[in-house]
Amino acid sequence: MVSTPNAAKSKLQFLSLGDSYTIGESVSEYERWSVQLAEMLRNDSVNIADPDIIARTGWTTAELQDAIKASGNQKTYGLVSLLIGVNNQYRGQSPDRYQAEFRALLQTATQFAGGKAGRVFVLSIPDWGTSPFARNQDKGRITAEINQFNAIAQDECQKAGITFVDITPLTRQAAGDNTQFASDGLHYSGRQMRLWAEKALPIAKERLKQ
């Protein structure tokens, strides 16, 4: 069945912002967590389009913000997600810088949601220290820094009235299970990202009522 323009317009619009974890590095498009979430919502009778995605592997908070500005995107969305910060941690950027730039991204995300913070939700930063790629890395340091950045993100979300979805424990539970990771040994498989989508599903459904 071919969708008519009017039918397409009636669909709720979804914007997913982030980095490699949002674009789904090393996996198929349909395995991206936000694409899987949209499919789950449709299975629950929510008329929502597949997400517009502004994300790229390696992006920090500042690079994501720059890319959003460069995109010229002026659309308003019924649902907006944000998952960002692992590259700030990986590059050794300061928590203070992350806090300021993350706060600005929350404001940007809220603008995309038509000024409705209730339509925005944030996923926590996965702990890549448990990945096969990190087998020779200082896992304790990585975990501590990821915890620090996530605490900042959660606090900023609370201040902004935005829901914070903690998926980090799911990524830590993936340790030792190669089926949870993509072929590069660093990023996550569609199977692991499905768990993120499942955890975000009730939040997304509630956000759509805002």
trRosetta pair geometry for C-beta under 8 A, 3 or more apart (Angstrom, degrees):
i j d omega theta_ij theta_ji phi_ij phi_ji
3 7 4.8 -132 -165 86 86 124
3 8 5.2 98 140 -60 126 89
4 7 4.6 96 54 4 78 103
4 8 7.1 -142 94 -7 42 85
5 8 5.6 -55 -150 34 33 113
5 9 6.4 32 154 -21 67 105
6 9 5.7 -54 -149 34 33 112
6 10 6.6 35 152 -25 64 104
7 10 5.7 -54 -153 28 33 113
7 11 7.4 44 149 -32 60 94
8 11 6.0 -45 -167 11 38 114
8 49 7.4 55 -162 -91 74 124
10 47 6.6 -21 123 136 92 142
11 47 5.3 -124 -118 149 65 88
11 48 6.1 115 -177 -139 92 18
11 49 4.3 98 130 -46 136 90
12 46 6.9 -39 25 166 137 95
12 47 6.2 122 1 93 88 67
12 48 4.3 -36 66 -106 105 77
12 49 6.8 -154 81 8 50 77
12 78 3.9 -73 -161 50 100 152
12 79 6.5 54 151 -2 120 104
12 208 6.7 -7 -142 -135 165 119
13 48 7.8 -172 -59 -153 9 75
13 49 5.8 -3 -110 37 52 123
13 52 7.2 8 -177 -3 98 111
13 75 6.4 -108 148 159 159 128
13 76 7.5 109 64 98 135 48
13 77 4.6 -111 104 -124 98 71
13 78 5.6 123 50 9 61 87
13 79 7.6 -172 97 34 46 73
14 34 7.1 175 142 176 125 110
14 38 5.9 -159 43 -92 162 112
14 48 5.6 55 -35 178 121 114
14 49 6.2 -164 18 71 92 75
14 50 7.3 -109 57 148 119 19
14 51 4.2 -76 108 -99 105 77
14 52 7.1 165 89 19 56 68
14 77 6.2 104 -112 -166 15 119
14 78 6.9 -45 -72 63 60 84
14 79 4.6 -13 -114 72 80 106
14 80 7.6 176 -160 -80 52 37
14 81 7.7 16 -178 -2 94 100
15 51 6.3 129 -118 -162 13 93
15 52 5.0 -22 -109 66 71 99
15 53 7.8 160 -161 -86 54 30
15 54 7.2 3 -172 7 99 101
15 73 7.9 125 -122 154 135 151
15 75 7.5 158 -66 88 125 115
15 77 4.4 -112 -6 -62 106 166
15 79 7.3 176 29 94 62 57
15 80 4.8 -6 66 -115 101 79
15 81 7.3 -172 97 28 56 64
15 109 7.9 -172 95 -140 120 77
15 112 5.4 -73 52 157 158 142
16 22 5.4 178 147 -164 106 116
16 32 7.9 131 107 149 162 125
16 34 3.8 -18 -92 -113 156 174
16 51 4.2 39 -8 162 111 151
16 52 7.2 172 24 81 71 47
16 53 4.9 -20 70 -107 101 76
16 54 7.6 172 86 30 52 60
16 55 6.8 -37 118 -25 88 128
16 80 7.8 179 -79 -158 33 48
16 81 4.8 -2 -120 59 72 108
16 83 8.0 -6 -175 14 89 101
17 22 6.8 -65 115 -142 20 173
17 53 7.9 171 -80 -156 30 53
17 54 5.3 -8 -113 68 73 96
17 55 6.5 153 -166 -67 32 90
17 64 6.3 93 177 -176 102 127
17 68 7.2 3 -126 -80 124 120
17 80 7.0 17 -3 -177 110 92
17 81 6.7 -174 30 92 70 57
17 82 4.8 -11 71 -107 109 71
17 83 7.5 160 91 27 61 57
17 84 6.9 -37 128 -39 92 120
17 105 7.2 -177 130 -174 146 113
17 109 6.4 -122 21 -94 147 104
18 21 5.9 -83 156 70 138 83
18 22 2.9 126 61 -17 129 139
18 23 7.2 -155 86 -21 96 71
18 53 8.0 -48 38 -161 90 90
18 54 8.0 128 24 88 48 60
18 55 4.3 6 70 -111 70 123
18 59 7.6 138 143 71 39 124
18 64 7.0 -33 -138 -115 10 140
18 81 7.6 -23 -37 116 115 92
18 82 6.5 153 -71 -161 82 43
18 83 4.1 8 -110 65 133 80
18 84 5.3 -155 -131 -64 61 79
19 22 6.2 102 43 19 34 99
19 23 7.2 -77 141 5 27 100
19 55 5.8 -126 -60 -162 8 94
19 56 6.8 -39 -143 73 53 41
19 57 6.5 77 169 -121 78 28
19 58 6.8 -169 -161 44 107 21
19 59 4.5 -154 -109 56 89 90
19 60 7.8 40 -89 -67 131 20
19 64 7.0 -84 -66 -69 79 119
19 83 7.2 -109 26 106 78 82
19 84 5.7 116 -20 -118 102 71
19 86 6.4 -141 68 43 150 101
19 87 5.9 -177 -135 -12 158 118
20 23 5.9 -62 -135 48 33 100
20 24 7.8 -155 172 12 57 7
20 25 4.0 -16 -163 -18 102 128
20 55 7.5 -177 -55 160 16 108
20 56 7.6 -8 -68 140 59 31
20 57 3.8 52 -86 -112 100 75
20 58 6.9 72 -44 -21 107 47
20 59 7.9 167 -27 24 67 81
20 86 7.7 -72 41 66 101 135
20 187 5.8 -109 147 -103 120 124
21 24 7.7 30 -179 -74 25 40
21 25 7.7 -36 -63 11 31 97
21 33 7.5 -1 160 7 80 129
21 83 5.4 -94 91 125 120 132
21 86 7.0 103 -18 2 124 140
21 123 7.8 -137 124 98 132 134
21 126 6.0 163 -107 6 145 123
21 187 7.1 -168 -90 -143 60 94
21 188 7.0 40 -129 22 85 113
21 193 7.9 171 -171 -105 77 110
22 32 7.1 40 172 -165 42 113
22 33 7.4 -78 -121 45 48 102
22 34 6.5 24 -154 -10 81 125
22 53 6.3 170 145 -153 103 108
22 55 3.8 -144 86 -108 116 165
22 81 7.7 169 -121 106 119 111
22 83 5.3 160 -60 57 104 111
23 32 6.9 -73 173 -115 19 126
23 53 6.3 129 -99 156 67 136
23 55 4.2 -162 -47 105 90 110
23 56 6.1 54 -35 -98 153 27
23 57 6.3 -99 58 -43 135 72
24 27 4.5 -85 172 63 102 104
24 28 7.5 -44 139 76 138 28
24 29 6.9 143 66 -118 145 32
24 31 5.9 141 -158 89 139 84
24 32 3.6 -105 -39 -92 136 82
24 33 7.3 174 -79 -4 100 67
24 35 7.8 -34 -35 13 148 119
24 187 7.8 117 -170 163 37 136
24 190 7.7 31 -150 -85 122 78
24 193 6.9 -6 -111 -76 97 171
25 57 4.8 79 -85 -86 130 123
25 182 6.7 -162 103 43 73 170
25 184 7.1 -41 134 25 106 145
25 186 7.9 -27 100 88 131 101
25 187 4.4 -161 78 -77 102 166
26 182 3.6 106 102 163 125 143
26 183 5.5 -149 -177 41 122 83
26 184 4.8 -129 -79 -3 157 110
26 187 5.0 147 34 61 119 130
27 31 4.1 -96 156 83 123 134
27 32 6.9 161 91 -64 115 57
27 182 5.5 -109 -51 -105 89 117
27 187 7.3 -133 -16 121 99 122
27 188 7.7 -29 -31 95 139 55
27 189 6.3 136 -91 -146 128 42
27 190 5.2 154 -165 -50 139 86
27 193 7.3 -162 60 7 170 143
28 31 4.8 92 60 2 78 106
28 190 7.0 -12 45 -60 88 135
29 32 6.1 -29 -168 -8 43 113
29 35 6.3 111 154 -58 69 169
30 35 5.7 -135 -142 128 35 139
30 36 7.5 89 163 -69 60 74
30 39 8.0 47 -163 -40 88 145
30 190 7.6 20 100 -124 70 141
31 35 7.3 43 54 67 15 123
31 36 6.9 12 -157 -50 31 115
31 189 7.3 -69 177 170 139 55
31 190 2.8 -85 -150 -94 116 117
31 193 6.3 101 159 58 79 134
31 194 8.0 -66 -155 -50 73 88
32 35 4.3 79 66 9 96 110
32 36 6.8 -168 87 -8 46 85
32 53 7.3 -42 167 -89 162 152
32 190 7.9 -41 -27 -110 22 87
32 193 6.7 -94 -168 154 24 156
33 36 5.6 -58 -150 39 32 112
33 37 6.3 37 150 -24 66 104
33 123 7.8 50 111 -72 153 169
33 193 3.9 -123 -72 -176 89 103
33 194 7.4 -151 -118 -66 72 25
33 196 4.4 -24 -140 82 140 124
33 197 4.9 -168 -168 -54 76 91
33 200 7.6 89 159 15 112 140
34 37 5.2 -44 -144 32 37 117
34 38 6.6 43 154 -21 64 98
34 51 4.5 -22 140 8 123 155
34 53 6.8 152 68 -92 142 105
34 81 6.0 -163 -105 49 120 147
34 197 7.4 -178 -83 -99 22 101
35 38 5.8 -48 -151 32 33 112
35 39 6.7 33 150 -17 62 104
35 50 5.8 12 -126 -149 82 101
35 51 6.5 -113 -74 25 58 99
36 39 5.7 -55 -152 36 35 112
36 40 6.4 37 149 -21 66 104
36 190 7.2 143 -61 -164 136 90
36 193 6.4 138 15 122 143 98
36 194 5.5 -121 178 -107 160 67
36 197 4.1 -108 101 -51 108 167
37 40 5.5 -53 -149 35 34 113
37 41 6.4 35 152 -20 66 103
37 51 7.9 38 65 -34 106 125
37 81 7.9 88 62 -43 163 155
37 197 4.1 -148 -68 -142 76 98
37 200 5.6 -32 -113 87 134 122
37 201 6.4 -161 -140 -83 84 72
37 204 6.2 127 177 -31 121 164
38 41 5.6 -52 -149 34 33 113
38 42 6.5 33 152 -18 64 104
38 48 5.4 -134 -146 108 85 112
38 49 7.1 -44 -155 109 137 31
38 50 5.2 144 100 -113 164 47
38 51 5.8 -153 -48 -28 133 82
39 42 5.7 -52 -149 36 33 112
39 43 6.5 36 150 -20 64 104
40 43 5.5 -54 -151 36 33 114
40 44 6.6 22 151 -8 64 107
40 197 5.9 150 -5 152 141 114
40 198 7.3 -177 -110 -91 162 55
40 201 5.2 -76 126 -108 142 122
41 44 5.7 -64 -152 45 34 105
41 46 4.0 -59 168 64 93 130
41 48 4.9 3 107 31 136 136
41 201 7.1 -168 -68 -139 73 84
41 204 6.2 -84 -81 117 122 132
41 205 7.0 180 -119 -77 91 81
41 208 7.9 118 -147 -36 130 153
42 45 7.6 57 -175 -73 35 11
42 46 6.2 -92 -80 67 34 70
42 47 7.3 65 -116 -107 77 31
42 48 6.3 -125 -64 47 80 82
44 201 7.6 127 -17 -174 149 113
44 205 6.7 -55 116 -95 154 127
46 205 6.9 -136 -59 -111 144 82
46 208 6.6 49 -141 111 133 177
48 78 7.4 -127 -117 74 99 129
48 79 7.1 0 -138 19 134 136
48 208 7.9 -91 -74 -105 128 143
51 81 7.6 -42 -126 28 149 114
52 73 7.5 144 144 -134 148 143
52 75 7.3 102 11 59 163 150
52 77 7.6 -125 36 -92 115 130
54 64 7.2 110 127 -159 101 84
54 67 5.9 163 178 120 107 113
54 68 5.8 87 146 -90 158 74
54 71 6.0 -70 -113 -52 129 158
54 73 7.2 -110 -60 -8 137 152
55 59 6.9 -143 -159 30 54 141
55 64 7.4 -3 -110 -118 55 106
56 59 5.0 97 66 -34 82 117
56 63 7.7 -91 62 136 111 120
56 67 6.9 175 6 -96 119 165
58 63 7.6 -36 116 93 77 165
58 87 5.8 100 -170 -112 37 146
59 63 4.2 -143 -147 94 80 119
59 64 4.9 99 155 -59 131 80
59 67 6.9 -49 -124 -5 141 140
59 84 7.2 -57 108 -133 101 106
59 87 6.1 161 88 27 29 154
60 63 4.9 93 46 10 70 103
60 64 7.1 -129 95 -5 36 88
60 84 7.6 90 179 180 32 105
60 85 8.0 49 -151 -118 62 28
60 87 4.6 -119 -78 97 68 111
60 88 4.9 105 -144 -67 100 75
60 91 6.8 -50 -78 21 128 140
60 93 6.7 81 -143 -8 141 156
60 101 7.6 15 143 125 96 159
61 64 5.9 -57 -150 35 28 111
61 65 6.4 27 154 -18 64 107
61 84 5.5 115 -90 140 70 128
61 85 6.6 27 -54 -87 102 62
61 88 5.9 14 -5 -58 99 129
61 98 6.2 136 -7 -137 144 62
61 101 3.7 117 117 126 134 124
61 102 5.5 -85 -119 -67 146 63
61 104 7.8 109 163 58 115 100
61 105 5.9 -113 -156 -31 96 136
62 65 5.7 -55 -150 36 32 112
62 66 6.3 33 152 -19 65 106
62 101 5.4 -71 -61 -135 72 145
63 66 5.6 -49 -145 36 33 113
63 67 6.3 34 154 -20 64 106
63 87 7.8 -34 32 93 130 146
64 67 5.7 -56 -148 36 31 111
64 68 6.4 36 153 -23 65 103
64 84 5.6 -68 -10 -119 161 147
64 105 6.6 30 97 -112 123 131
65 68 5.7 -50 -150 30 32 113
65 69 6.7 30 153 -15 63 104
65 101 6.7 -123 -19 -165 139 95
65 104 6.3 18 -107 111 144 119
65 105 6.0 -112 -75 -83 99 88
65 108 6.6 180 -123 -29 86 161
66 69 5.8 -57 -154 37 32 110
66 70 6.2 27 151 -17 67 110
67 70 5.5 -55 -142 41 33 111
67 71 6.3 45 154 -35 65 101
68 71 5.7 -48 -152 20 29 117
68 73 6.9 -73 -162 38 69 114
68 108 6.0 71 124 174 163 145
73 112 7.6 14 119 -114 118 111
75 112 7.3 30 88 -152 72 86
76 112 6.8 167 -130 -178 44 45
76 113 7.3 76 -166 -160 76 12
76 114 4.5 58 -162 -67 122 94
77 80 5.2 112 85 -63 133 89
77 112 5.2 10 21 151 111 93
77 113 5.8 -53 73 -95 84 55
77 114 7.6 -158 50 -18 45 88
77 119 7.2 165 104 145 80 130
78 113 7.6 56 -159 -140 10 77
78 119 6.2 -127 174 -152 39 130
78 208 6.3 39 154 -127 110 84
79 113 7.5 26 -121 -113 11 104
79 119 5.8 -127 -101 -178 40 89
79 121 7.9 -18 -166 15 88 99
79 204 6.1 39 -146 -153 141 94
79 207 6.0 98 -120 107 92 124
79 208 6.1 -30 -70 -81 113 87
80 109 4.7 163 134 -171 136 90
80 110 7.7 -154 62 -74 149 27
80 112 5.0 115 -95 92 145 117
80 113 4.7 -109 3 -60 125 103
80 119 6.1 67 16 123 89 90
80 120 4.7 -24 73 -107 103 78
80 121 7.7 155 86 24 57 56
81 120 7.6 159 -88 -159 28 60
81 121 5.7 -21 -111 72 74 80
81 122 7.3 144 -163 -99 62 30
81 123 6.6 27 -176 -13 110 101
81 200 7.4 18 -114 -160 134 148
82 105 6.2 137 -149 141 145 116
82 106 7.2 -129 35 -91 167 59
82 109 5.2 -72 -48 -82 128 151
82 120 7.0 14 -3 -173 109 103
82 121 7.7 -173 27 97 75 38
82 122 4.9 -30 71 -109 94 80
82 123 7.4 -170 88 24 45 71
83 122 7.0 143 -80 -166 53 63
83 123 4.1 -13 -92 62 109 107
83 124 7.8 -2 -131 61 89 15
83 125 7.4 143 -172 -91 80 52
84 88 7.9 68 151 -9 81 114
84 102 7.0 180 87 -111 108 88
84 105 6.5 -71 52 151 148 172
84 125 7.8 -46 100 -87 20 96
85 88 5.2 -50 -157 32 55 117
85 89 6.3 52 149 -17 78 101
85 98 6.1 66 -135 -154 99 124
85 102 6.7 15 -82 -88 111 124
85 125 4.6 -87 77 -76 113 131
85 149 4.9 155 164 163 132 132
85 150 7.7 154 98 -71 155 57
85 153 6.4 -90 -45 -60 158 132
86 89 5.7 -57 -156 39 36 111
86 90 6.0 36 149 -22 70 109
86 125 5.1 159 -65 -158 80 112
86 126 6.8 -10 -79 54 135 76
86 128 6.4 86 -157 -15 130 124
86 146 7.6 7 -113 -112 77 98
87 90 5.2 -47 -134 38 39 114
87 91 6.0 30 164 -12 68 107
88 91 6.4 -66 -147 43 22 100
88 93 4.3 -77 -164 56 76 126
88 97 7.2 -167 -154 97 120 103
88 98 4.7 113 153 -93 157 109
88 101 7.7 177 -93 65 141 136
88 149 6.8 145 85 -124 117 139
89 92 7.8 35 176 -69 31 27
89 93 7.4 -71 -61 45 22 82
89 98 7.9 31 -56 -81 70 149
89 125 7.1 113 -5 164 140 159
89 142 7.6 91 150 -148 125 68
89 145 5.0 135 -152 136 112 118
89 146 6.1 44 -141 -82 169 61
89 149 5.4 -87 -67 -31 116 151
90 128 7.8 5 -80 50 113 145
93 97 5.2 -92 168 74 106 134
93 98 6.2 124 110 -52 111 91
94 97 4.6 97 63 4 88 100
94 98 7.0 -151 98 -3 50 85
95 98 5.4 -55 -149 38 36 114
95 99 6.2 43 153 -26 68 103
95 148 5.7 -77 -97 145 134 117
95 149 6.5 -142 -117 -88 87 66
95 152 5.9 -179 -169 -55 98 148
96 99 5.7 -49 -149 30 31 115
96 100 6.7 26 156 -14 63 104
97 100 6.1 -58 -151 37 32 107
97 101 6.2 17 159 -7 67 113
98 101 6.1 -67 -142 46 27 102
98 102 5.6 27 162 -21 68 115
98 149 5.8 -62 146 -131 164 96
98 152 6.1 90 105 99 111 157
99 102 6.0 -57 -138 38 21 109
99 103 6.3 26 159 -23 60 107
99 152 4.9 -107 -89 -168 90 128
99 156 6.7 173 -152 -61 74 129
100 103 5.9 -55 -151 32 26 113
100 104 6.8 25 152 -17 61 105
101 104 5.6 -51 -152 35 36 113
101 105 6.5 37 150 -20 65 103
102 105 5.5 -53 -150 35 36 112
102 106 6.6 42 150 -23 65 99
102 152 6.7 112 47 127 153 109
102 153 5.8 -105 -179 -102 153 78
102 156 5.7 132 113 56 111 168
103 106 5.7 -49 -154 29 33 114
103 107 6.9 34 148 -17 62 102
103 156 5.2 -127 -87 -147 78 132
103 160 7.7 172 -143 -55 72 127
104 107 5.6 -52 -156 34 37 113
104 108 6.5 38 147 -20 67 104
105 108 5.3 -49 -146 36 39 114
105 109 6.2 42 153 -21 68 102
106 109 5.6 -50 -145 36 31 113
106 110 6.3 33 153 -20 63 106
106 117 8.0 28 170 -130 97 102
106 120 7.2 122 -154 138 72 153
106 122 7.6 -39 -100 -63 97 130
106 156 6.1 -165 -24 144 152 112
106 157 6.9 -163 -113 -94 138 58
106 160 4.9 -112 155 -75 140 175
106 162 6.0 -137 -150 -3 114 157
107 110 5.7 -54 -149 36 30 113
107 111 6.6 36 150 -23 63 102
107 160 7.7 -127 -67 -127 61 134
108 111 5.6 -51 -153 30 33 114
108 112 6.7 33 150 -17 64 102
109 112 5.7 -53 -155 34 35 112
109 113 6.5 25 149 -12 65 108
109 120 4.8 101 133 -131 115 134
109 162 7.7 64 93 -120 131 148
110 113 5.5 -60 -148 43 36 108
110 115 6.2 38 154 -134 90 28
110 116 7.1 -167 -159 65 77 28
110 117 5.0 -17 -118 -88 118 70
110 120 5.6 -72 -82 -24 64 148
110 160 7.1 -132 -54 178 137 121
110 162 7.5 -107 -72 -75 103 121
111 114 7.9 62 179 -59 31 11
111 115 6.7 22 -113 -71 42 58
113 116 4.8 -106 135 61 105 79
113 117 7.2 127 80 -85 141 20
113 118 8.0 -173 150 63 143 50
113 119 3.8 170 -162 80 128 119
113 120 5.2 -118 -24 -51 154 91
114 119 7.2 41 41 32 91 154
116 119 4.4 61 100 0 109 111
116 120 7.7 162 103 -13 65 86
116 210 5.7 147 169 123 123 117
117 120 5.6 -61 -160 31 48 114
117 160 5.6 -162 -143 151 138 85
117 161 4.3 84 109 87 143 103
117 162 5.3 -102 -179 -69 98 80
118 161 6.8 -45 -64 141 67 108
118 207 6.1 173 154 -144 68 70
118 210 3.1 -175 121 -150 127 155
119 207 5.4 111 -131 169 37 101
119 208 7.4 69 -125 -93 82 39
119 210 5.4 -144 -59 69 69 127
120 162 4.8 -40 95 -129 106 112
120 163 7.7 170 99 31 58 76
120 207 7.3 -165 30 -152 18 135
121 162 6.6 172 -106 178 35 86
121 163 4.4 -25 -118 73 94 101
121 164 7.6 -179 -165 -80 74 19
121 165 5.9 45 166 -18 116 113
121 200 6.7 146 112 -149 144 101
121 203 5.3 106 -123 142 160 125
121 204 6.7 -108 20 -81 147 65
121 207 5.7 -105 -35 -66 113 151
122 153 6.2 -155 146 169 146 113
122 157 5.3 -123 27 -92 136 133
122 162 6.0 66 -12 135 106 120
122 163 7.1 -180 26 93 70 52
122 164 5.2 -21 69 -113 104 64
122 165 6.7 -180 87 22 48 77
123 165 5.1 -34 -103 72 61 104
123 167 5.3 0 -166 6 101 126
123 196 6.3 33 -140 -166 142 117
123 200 6.7 -46 -82 -79 107 125
124 150 4.8 34 -154 -133 108 117
124 153 6.7 153 -119 84 66 139
124 154 7.4 1 -96 -61 104 98
124 164 6.7 64 -62 176 88 95
124 165 6.7 -132 -9 92 82 53
124 166 4.8 32 -13 -127 142 51
124 167 5.4 -176 50 36 91 69
124 168 4.7 -67 113 -30 132 99
125 146 5.5 -143 99 -153 116 91
125 149 5.7 7 16 100 151 121
125 150 5.5 -131 31 -72 95 93
125 153 7.2 142 -18 -2 98 153
125 168 6.6 28 77 -85 53 108
126 146 7.8 -63 110 -151 28 139
126 167 6.7 -40 -81 105 79 103
126 168 6.2 173 -119 -112 34 61
126 171 3.9 142 -150 -84 93 166
126 188 6.8 -127 -136 -37 169 132
127 130 5.5 58 107 0 102 103
127 142 6.8 115 -166 131 83 102
127 143 5.8 29 -149 -108 130 72
127 146 4.9 154 -104 96 79 170
127 168 5.5 75 -25 -161 98 93
127 171 5.1 156 36 101 74 119
127 172 5.2 25 51 -71 136 87
128 131 5.0 -28 -167 0 65 125
128 133 7.0 -30 174 67 103 118
128 134 5.9 134 136 -40 77 135
128 142 6.7 -100 72 180 74 137
128 146 7.8 167 21 -79 70 138
128 171 7.8 -43 -65 164 40 135
128 186 6.3 16 -155 -166 118 79
129 134 5.0 -143 -141 143 37 162
129 137 6.4 -124 -130 94 76 124
129 139 4.2 125 174 -142 113 72
129 140 8.0 171 -175 -16 151 17
129 141 8.0 173 -106 70 139 58
129 142 3.3 158 -74 91 122 135
129 143 5.2 -99 53 -50 156 76
129 146 7.0 -131 -4 -10 115 136
130 134 7.0 31 20 59 12 131
130 139 7.1 82 -73 -146 51 120
130 171 6.5 147 50 140 127 79
130 172 5.2 151 -35 -128 157 51
130 174 6.3 120 116 71 126 82
130 175 3.9 -88 -172 -79 113 100
131 134 5.0 89 60 8 80 101
131 174 8.0 7 -90 101 63 117
131 181 6.0 123 -142 -113 91 134
131 185 6.2 121 161 155 101 64
131 186 5.3 80 145 -129 155 39
131 187 8.0 41 -128 -23 148 16
132 135 5.9 -9 -168 -40 47 109
132 178 6.9 33 -47 -108 136 86
132 181 6.1 174 6 90 107 172
132 185 3.8 -84 79 -160 113 104
132 186 7.6 -97 63 -60 76 45
133 137 7.9 23 119 -13 69 127
133 184 7.1 13 -70 135 125 79
133 185 4.4 138 -54 117 80 96
133 186 3.8 22 -22 -81 156 83
134 137 4.0 -59 -161 30 80 128
134 139 6.2 109 140 -90 120 86
134 142 6.6 -34 -156 -12 146 170
134 186 7.7 102 -31 -117 82 78
137 142 6.2 47 131 -35 125 134
138 141 4.0 30 117 19 118 117
138 142 6.4 149 92 -18 67 86
139 142 5.5 -54 -145 38 35 112
139 143 6.1 36 157 -20 68 107
140 143 5.9 -56 -147 37 28 110
140 144 6.3 27 156 -18 63 108
141 144 5.8 -57 -148 37 30 111
141 145 6.2 24 158 -14 66 109
142 145 6.0 -62 -148 40 27 106
142 146 6.1 27 156 -19 66 109
143 146 5.8 -55 -143 38 29 110
143 147 6.3 33 155 -21 63 106
143 172 8.0 64 -118 -104 112 121
144 147 5.7 -54 -152 34 29 114
144 148 6.5 30 151 -21 63 105
145 148 5.5 -50 -148 33 35 113
145 149 6.4 31 155 -15 67 104
146 149 5.9 -56 -147 39 31 107
146 150 6.1 30 155 -17 65 110
146 168 6.8 151 146 -135 121 132
147 150 5.8 -59 -145 40 28 110
147 151 6.3 32 155 -24 64 105
148 151 5.8 -52 -150 31 29 112
148 152 6.8 30 151 -18 61 103
149 152 5.6 -52 -155 33 35 114
149 153 6.4 34 149 -18 67 105
150 153 5.5 -52 -145 38 37 112
150 154 6.1 37 156 -20 68 105
150 166 7.5 78 -177 -123 131 90
150 168 6.1 -31 -96 -42 161 149
151 154 5.8 -52 -144 37 30 110
151 155 6.3 30 155 -19 63 107
152 155 5.9 -59 -151 36 28 110
152 156 6.3 23 155 -15 65 109
153 156 5.9 -58 -146 39 29 108
153 157 6.2 32 154 -21 65 107
153 164 6.6 137 126 -127 91 124
154 157 5.7 -53 -147 35 31 113
154 158 6.5 34 153 -22 64 104
154 164 4.6 115 -120 171 73 173
154 166 7.7 12 -89 -77 124 101
155 158 5.7 -53 -151 32 32 113
155 159 6.6 31 152 -17 64 105
156 159 5.7 -53 -150 36 34 113
156 160 6.2 20 156 -9 66 113
157 160 5.9 -68 -145 46 29 103
157 162 4.3 -99 -153 79 80 94
157 163 6.9 -45 172 98 126 8
157 164 4.2 136 76 -56 161 104
158 161 7.9 37 -178 -67 27 29
158 162 7.9 -84 -46 52 20 66
158 164 7.2 -42 -47 -9 75 125
163 203 5.3 -179 130 -159 151 120
163 206 7.9 98 -56 84 161 119
163 207 6.7 -117 18 -75 136 111
165 196 8.0 102 126 -165 126 77
165 199 5.9 136 -179 127 116 105
165 200 5.2 35 -162 -96 172 79
165 203 5.6 -115 -80 0 120 167
166 169 6.6 46 138 3 102 98
167 170 5.0 -47 -173 33 71 121
167 171 6.5 69 134 -22 84 98
167 195 7.4 131 -149 113 104 92
167 196 4.7 22 -131 -116 149 90
167 199 5.8 161 -94 66 89 151
167 200 7.8 -24 -64 -47 120 95
168 171 5.7 -57 -152 35 39 109
168 172 6.5 36 153 -18 70 105
169 172 5.5 -56 -147 37 37 112
169 173 6.3 39 154 -22 68 104
170 173 5.7 -55 -150 34 31 112
170 174 7.0 42 148 -32 60 99
170 192 7.0 141 144 -166 106 85
170 195 4.9 175 -163 126 141 133
170 196 6.6 -174 81 -71 155 69
170 199 6.9 -128 -39 -28 146 146
171 174 5.6 -43 -159 16 38 120
171 188 7.0 -88 -118 -83 97 136
171 192 7.0 71 -104 -178 66 128
172 175 6.2 -12 -179 -21 49 110
174 177 5.5 -107 -166 55 58 105
174 180 3.5 -154 -149 129 112 157
174 181 6.8 128 156 -49 127 83
174 188 7.2 -62 -141 -124 175 105
174 192 5.5 12 -96 -111 143 128
177 180 4.6 65 96 -3 103 112
177 181 7.8 147 97 -6 62 89
178 181 5.8 -68 -156 42 48 104
179 189 6.3 -81 162 37 49 164
179 191 5.7 -5 146 50 92 158
180 188 6.4 -40 157 -147 72 87
180 189 5.7 -160 -179 29 20 110
180 191 6.1 -102 -107 89 50 109
180 192 4.2 82 -165 -65 81 116
181 184 8.0 -116 161 66 99 58
181 185 5.9 38 148 -132 139 33
181 186 7.4 117 -163 35 115 14
181 187 7.0 125 -162 84 74 40
181 188 6.0 -73 -116 -118 48 43
181 189 5.7 39 76 -25 8 95
181 192 7.2 37 -66 -14 40 143
182 185 7.5 -88 79 -16 65 22
182 186 7.3 -34 58 60 102 57
182 187 4.3 0 23 82 132 91
182 188 6.2 47 -22 81 91 11
182 189 5.4 164 -68 -76 54 60
184 187 5.8 44 58 21 116 93
188 192 4.1 -100 -175 78 116 134
188 193 5.5 135 111 -49 118 87
189 192 5.2 100 55 9 73 95
189 193 7.0 -143 100 2 39 91
190 193 5.5 -60 -140 46 35 109
190 194 6.2 50 154 -35 67 97
191 194 5.8 -45 -154 19 28 115
191 195 7.6 31 146 -18 55 96
192 195 5.8 -49 -167 24 42 113
192 196 7.3 41 140 -17 66 99
193 196 5.2 -42 -155 29 49 116
193 197 6.5 51 147 -19 70 99
194 197 5.5 -51 -150 37 37 113
194 198 6.3 41 150 -22 67 104
195 198 5.6 -50 -146 35 32 113
195 199 6.5 31 155 -17 64 104
196 199 5.9 -58 -152 37 30 108
196 200 6.2 21 153 -12 66 112
197 200 5.7 -62 -144 43 30 107
197 201 6.3 54 152 -51 64 93
198 201 5.6 -29 -150 -4 31 121
199 203 7.7 16 138 1 61 117
200 203 5.3 -71 -161 49 52 115
200 204 5.5 53 146 -29 86 107
201 204 5.8 -55 -143 34 27 110
201 205 6.4 26 160 -17 63 106
202 205 5.6 -52 -146 37 35 113
202 206 6.3 33 155 -17 66 106
203 206 5.8 -60 -151 39 30 109
203 207 6.1 32 151 -24 66 107
204 207 5.5 -52 -144 34 32 114
204 208 6.5 35 155 -24 63 103
205 208 5.9 -53 -153 28 30 113
205 209 7.5 31 148 -21 58 101
206 209 5.9 -55 -165 25 40 113
206 210 7.7 55 141 -39 63 91
207 210 5.6 -34 -167 -2 47 119
